[in-house]
Every structure is written in C-alpha cells, then in structure tokens.
Amino acid sequence: MREERKLCCNQCGKEIRIVQGIAREDFVTVKKNWGYFSKKDGRQDEFCLCEDCYDHLIAGFVVPVSEKERTELV
C-alpha cells in the first residue's frame, strides 16, 4: 500500500503530494529558530513555499539570490 501525505505551500495553499516519502514536485522549506536579540526569542517558525511562490518572493529581493550551477545531480 502506498503511503501518501500532503504538504501545502504556505503562500498560495497549493498542495504538494508526497508518495512513499518522495515529493512529486520541488519546494523549499524554511525553518528559523529565533534568538536572543530578536522580538521572537525562543520561537521556531517553519514554512513551505512551492517553486512558483519562491520565484515570486526572490523576484522582489534587492540583493539577488546567489546561484551556482550543479553538474552532479543525485
């Protein structure tokens, strides 16, 4: 029996299917443990973005994301 679970993009709500532990499309997960010098000290935030929402987010960056071409894809 195939185990299926769903993950949702926190920005748009799009469902990302995960079957047998493998996501059927790529996404980014951000996990942040807030520290002493923040207003959120002791809190952990975590969210997921689908590829489209990630592209939309980084398009607004003043300093662009650093990109490196990978030649070995495992």
N, C-alpha and C positions, 0 to 999 in steps of 0.2 A: 504494500500500500504506500502511495506517495504522500509524504508529509508536505502540506502546503501552508504557508503562512503569508501574511501581507504586511507590508511596510508602507507608510504613507509619507509623501512629501509634505513637510510642514508648511510650505509656502502655498502650493496650489491644491493640495489634497489628493493628487494623483496616487493611485495605488501601484506599488511595485511588488509584483509577485515573487515569492521565494519558494522554490520547489526543491526538496531534498537539500536544503542549505545553500542553494545557488540562486542568486538574484537573476531574474530574466532580463534585466536591463541595469545599466550602471547608475550609481547615485553617489552622493557624498554625505558622510555623517560627521558632524562637528560635536565634540564633547569638550566642555570647558569647566574646569574646577576653579571657581573664583577664589582669590586670595585675600590676604590681609589688607592690602591697600585699595581694595575695591569697595563699592557700596553693597556688594553681594557676597561678602566674605562668608565662607562655609557652604556656599550653594554650588550645586553642579547642574549645569544646563546641557541638554543634548537635543540635537535636531537633525533632520534628514532633508536633503534637497535633491530633487530629480535633476537630470542633466540640463533640461531647459531652464529651470529656475536658477541653477548655478550660473549658467551663461548670462542670464538676465542680471543677476547680482553682480558678477565681476565686470560687466559692461559699464557699471557706474563707478568703478574704482578710479581714483585719481592716479595712483601708482599701480601700473598693470601687474597682473599675476606673473610670476616667474615661470616660464615654460621650458621644459627640457624634453628633447626627443629621445625616446627609448628605443633601442634596437632589439633587445631581447624581451619578448613578451611571453610570460609563463602562464 
